[in-house]
Amino acid sequence: MTAISTNLAESHSAISAGTKRDESGVGQRGGTRRPSRDLTSLGLTFSDLPLHFGLGDALIANEAAQVALSESRQSLEDLRVANAAMAHLNDVFGRFVPRQFLDALGVSSPAHAQLGARASAAATVMFADLRNFTTLSERMEPNEIFAFINSYLAHVAPRIRDNKGFVVHYLGDGILALFEGEPDLAVRAAVQMQDALREAVASGLLARLPEGIDVRIGVGLHFGHLELGIVGES
């Protein structure tokens, strides 16, 4: 108790040293004298100061404001990190369920997708696959098949998106895609896919191909009314 009382007295005296009182009792600033030692050297914080004409209340309020500001900054940073994680999760989810598919169903977020949700549309369906793929796969190792398919899809699938279509399913070497409305864009996409494959084969951009294999794409298109929806089990 004696040590604490001494510290408080010294702190009170140090702060009072910078203020003098006139005859009317009103506090005035006096000189440039500063406290002889800071609070931390006395083992104190702002909250330990005695009241001195409201100074103690002001310092405590200032300390509380600094703590609140620090907590607010941390909350904002936590929110930024959470938003970034959610955006990344949506991007990853979009690689498996196309955004256009959800838009067609009128679903604003994957979290709102419900079993049985459906919509009617007039659209063009594309189904494309590799010719001679069975023969090709019999002459390749499993890891080589995966590398080849991914290389092939990397060259042809972007042509679907370039023409406002979207891939519904990758079925091994097969592609099921949808184009909204008349088949004009789907036809153009099919031609560009053929061209992209020929260019990739000619330039050696595809993963290793066995000799004597002629890689070609077969494409089928159908335009009409369709029902688009979510099926499965809850």
NORSUL-V958981 format. One line per field, one symbol per residue. phi: phi as a letter, one per 30 degrees, with the letter a starting at -180 (. if undefined). A space follows every 50 residues. Layout:
phi->???
//
This chain:
phi->.dddddddddddddddddbbcdddiddbdbibdcedaddddcicbedddd dbhidddddddddddddddddddddddddddddddddddddddddcbded dddddicdbedcdbejdaacacacccbbbddiddddddcbdedddddddd ddddccdedddecicbddbccidcbcbbbdiededddddddddddddddd ddciddeecddicccbccbbbbcldbccacbkbd
//
